[in-house]
Amino acid sequence: MRISSPVSRFWHRRIAFFLAIPLFLTILSGSIYPILLTVGIDAFWLIKLHTGNFGVINLQTIYSPLIGIFTLMLLLTGVSLLRLSQGKTAP
């Protein structure tokens, strides 16, 4: 089944909008933690953020799988958009 361009673009935009903040938080916390460890600062709260524990809201059991699933969906819709745009180029 071939996904039409407007539908694929719609889902790509929605997934990217909702995935941007958690993905950025995961990347940032995962990058800063080892740097702080080399300086001698153990900021364990960064690892809690990295894994989805936001204090009162604990999403550790579903946070990583959801980020993985949504990233794969974003990749698939992006590839379908790329294929559709390559198929519409003029000779």
MODELLER restraints for C-alpha pairs under 7 A, 6 or more apart:
rsr = mdl.restraints
at = mdl.atoms
rsr.add(forms.Gaussian(group=physical.xy_distance, feature=features.Distance(at['CA:5:A'], at['CA:81:A']), mean=6.48, stdev=0.5))
rsr.add(forms.Gaussian(group=physical.xy_distance, feature=features.Distance(at['CA:5:A'], at['CA:84:A']), mean=6.75, stdev=0.5))
rsr.add(forms.Gaussian(group=physical.xy_distance, feature=features.Distance(at['CA:8:A'], at['CA:77:A']), mean=5.66, stdev=0.5))
rsr.add(forms.Gaussian(group=physical.xy_distance, feature=features.Distance(at['CA:8:A'], at['CA:81:A']), mean=6.59, stdev=0.5))
rsr.add(forms.Gaussian(group=physical.xy_distance, feature=features.Distance(at['CA:9:A'], at['CA:81:A']), mean=6.86, stdev=0.5))
rsr.add(forms.Gaussian(group=physical.xy_distance, feature=features.Distance(at['CA:12:A'], at['CA:74:A']), mean=5.84, stdev=0.5))
rsr.add(forms.Gaussian(group=physical.xy_distance, feature=features.Distance(at['CA:12:A'], at['CA:77:A']), mean=5.61, stdev=0.5))
rsr.add(forms.Gaussian(group=physical.xy_distance, feature=features.Distance(at['CA:12:A'], at['CA:78:A']), mean=6.60, stdev=0.5))
rsr.add(forms.Gaussian(group=physical.xy_distance, feature=features.Distance(at['CA:15:A'], at['CA:70:A']), mean=6.77, stdev=0.5))
rsr.add(forms.Gaussian(group=physical.xy_distance, feature=features.Distance(at['CA:15:A'], at['CA:74:A']), mean=6.32, stdev=0.5))
rsr.add(forms.Gaussian(group=physical.xy_distance, feature=features.Distance(at['CA:16:A'], at['CA:74:A']), mean=6.76, stdev=0.5))
rsr.add(forms.Gaussian(group=physical.xy_distance, feature=features.Distance(at['CA:26:A'], at['CA:50:A']), mean=4.88, stdev=0.5))
rsr.add(forms.Gaussian(group=physical.xy_distance, feature=features.Distance(at['CA:29:A'], at['CA:46:A']), mean=5.47, stdev=0.5))
rsr.add(forms.Gaussian(group=physical.xy_distance, feature=features.Distance(at['CA:29:A'], at['CA:47:A']), mean=6.89, stdev=0.5))
rsr.add(forms.Gaussian(group=physical.xy_distance, feature=features.Distance(at['CA:29:A'], at['CA:49:A']), mean=6.95, stdev=0.5))
rsr.add(forms.Gaussian(group=physical.xy_distance, feature=features.Distance(at['CA:29:A'], at['CA:50:A']), mean=5.60, stdev=0.5))
rsr.add(forms.Gaussian(group=physical.xy_distance, feature=features.Distance(at['CA:30:A'], at['CA:50:A']), mean=6.22, stdev=0.5))
rsr.add(forms.Gaussian(group=physical.xy_distance, feature=features.Distance(at['CA:33:A'], at['CA:43:A']), mean=6.71, stdev=0.5))
rsr.add(forms.Gaussian(group=physical.xy_distance, feature=features.Distance(at['CA:33:A'], at['CA:46:A']), mean=6.37, stdev=0.5))
rsr.add(forms.Gaussian(group=physical.xy_distance, feature=features.Distance(at['CA:36:A'], at['CA:42:A']), mean=6.70, stdev=0.5))
rsr.add(forms.Gaussian(group=physical.xy_distance, feature=features.Distance(at['CA:51:A'], at['CA:60:A']), mean=5.65, stdev=0.5))
rsr.add(forms.Gaussian(group=physical.xy_distance, feature=features.Distance(at['CA:51:A'], at['CA:63:A']), mean=6.80, stdev=0.5))
rsr.add(forms.Gaussian(group=physical.xy_distance, feature=features.Distance(at['CA:51:A'], at['CA:64:A']), mean=6.83, stdev=0.5))
rsr.add(forms.Gaussian(group=physical.xy_distance, feature=features.Distance(at['CA:52:A'], at['CA:58:A']), mean=6.37, stdev=0.5))
rsr.add(forms.Gaussian(group=physical.xy_distance, feature=features.Distance(at['CA:52:A'], at['CA:59:A']), mean=5.02, stdev=0.5))
rsr.add(forms.Gaussian(group=physical.xy_distance, feature=features.Distance(at['CA:52:A'], at['CA:60:A']), mean=4.64, stdev=0.5))
rsr.add(forms.Gaussian(group=physical.xy_distance, feature=features.Distance(at['CA:52:A'], at['CA:63:A']), mean=5.41, stdev=0.5))
rsr.add(forms.Gaussian(group=physical.xy_distance, feature=features.Distance(at['CA:53:A'], at['CA:59:A']), mean=5.69, stdev=0.5))
rsr.add(forms.Gaussian(group=physical.xy_distance, feature=features.Distance(at['CA:53:A'], at['CA:60:A']), mean=5.62, stdev=0.5))
